[in-house]
Amino acid sequence: KKKMVQFGLYLQSYQNPDWEGNYLSYEILKTQLYVIREYIKQLPKPLQPDLKQTSFKEGQEFEKQLVHDLQKINAFYCLKKTQVEEKFIKLRENLFENELSKLKGELAENQKKTLSELYIDVCLLRDFSSLNYTGFSKILKKHDKVLPMFIMKVEFIKNFVNKQSVFGIMDELFRLQQQIQYLYADVFCSGNRLEAEIALGGKLAQQIAETMGKQKLNYQLREKTTQGTGFNLDQVESQLLRQDSKKKKKQVKENEMLWTK
C-alpha cells in the first residue's frame, strides 16, 4: 500500500501543469477498483467464479476509463510531437536564412529562449510518455492484485498499450533532442556541444523546479543525467531540495491511513 500511495503522489507531482487533464486518471481508476471489489464481495459465492468483469456496470466503467485514457494520452502525445517537430524545422530555417553572425542583442536572446523552450518541451514529452506508461503498468498490476479473478495486465499492455504511438520507440524524440543541442551549439556556443548541453540542461532543471515543484527532483530525475539531458542534478538538488521533511512525511502518512481504512 505504501508503494502505491507513493506512486500516486509521484504521478501527481511530476505532471506538467500546462498539460493537466492529459495524463492517466490514476486516482479515478484506483477508486473504481475498490468499488468493483466491494461489489463482488456482496455477491453470493456461487456466482463469483463465473463472473466476468464486463458483465456488470462497475467493471465496464473501469475498462471504459482505461481505454478512454489511453486514447486521450496518445492523441495528446501525437499532437505535441507534431508541434515540436514543425516548430524545430521552422526555427532552424529562420536561423539559417539569416546570417548567424547577425544574431546579436535582443534578436539573439529571443532565438536562444525559443530554442531552449523547444528543448524543454521535447524532454517533457519524453517524460510524459514514460510517466503514463508507468501509470498503466502500476494500475493494471494493482487491478490484478485486487481482482485476481479478472487478470488483465499482460493482455491489455500487449494488445492496447504497446500499440500506441506514445509508447513506441522514443528514437525520434531523442534524435530531435540531439538536433536541438547541435543547433544550439552551432549558433550560440561556437560549435561546443558540451557547453550547449550544460546550458540547455540548466534551463530544463530550472523549468522543472519552477513549474513542477521541488519534490520532483528525486531518483528518476537523477537517472535523466545519464540520458543526455545535460544538467548536473547534484548541484540542482543542493539548491532545490531544502523542504520541510516533516510536512512531507505527514502528508504521506495521512494518505496511507486513508487507504488502509
Stockholm file with secondary structure:
# STOCKHOLM 1.0

chainA/1-261         KKKMVQFGLYLQSYQNPDWEGNYLSYEILKTQLYVIREYIKQLPKPLQPDLKQTSFKEGQEFEKQLVHDLQKINAFYCLKKTQVEEKFIKLRENLFENELSKLKGELAENQKKTLSELYIDVCLLRDFSSLNYTGFSKILKKHDKVLPMFIMKVEFIKNFVNKQSVFGIMDELFRLQQQIQYLYADVFCSGNRLEAEIALGGKLAQQIAETMGKQKLNYQLREKTTQGTGFNLDQVESQLLRQDSKKKKKQVKENEMLWTK
#=GR chainA/1-261 SS CHHHHHHHHHHHHHSCGGGTTSSCCHHHHHHHHHHHHHHHHTSCGGGSTTCCGGGSHHHHHHHHHHHHHHHHHHHHHHHHHHHHHHHHHHHHHHHHHSCGGGCCHHHHHHHHHHHHHHHHHHHHHHHHHHHHHHHHHHHHHHHHHHCGGGCCHHHHHHHTGGGSGGGSCTHHHHHHHHHHHHHHHHHHSTTCHHHHHHHHHHHHHHHHHHHHCGGGCSHHHHHHTTTTCCCCHHHHHHHHCCCCHHHHHHHHHHHHHHHHC
#=GC SS_cons         CHHHHHHHHHHHHHSCGGGTTSSCCHHHHHHHHHHHHHHHHTSCGGGSTTCCGGGSHHHHHHHHHHHHHHHHHHHHHHHHHHHHHHHHHHHHHHHHHSCGGGCCHHHHHHHHHHHHHHHHHHHHHHHHHHHHHHHHHHHHHHHHHHCGGGCCHHHHHHHTGGGSGGGSCTHHHHHHHHHHHHHHHHHHSTTCHHHHHHHHHHHHHHHHHHHHCGGGCSHHHHHHTTTTCCCCHHHHHHHHCCCCHHHHHHHHHHHHHHHHC
//
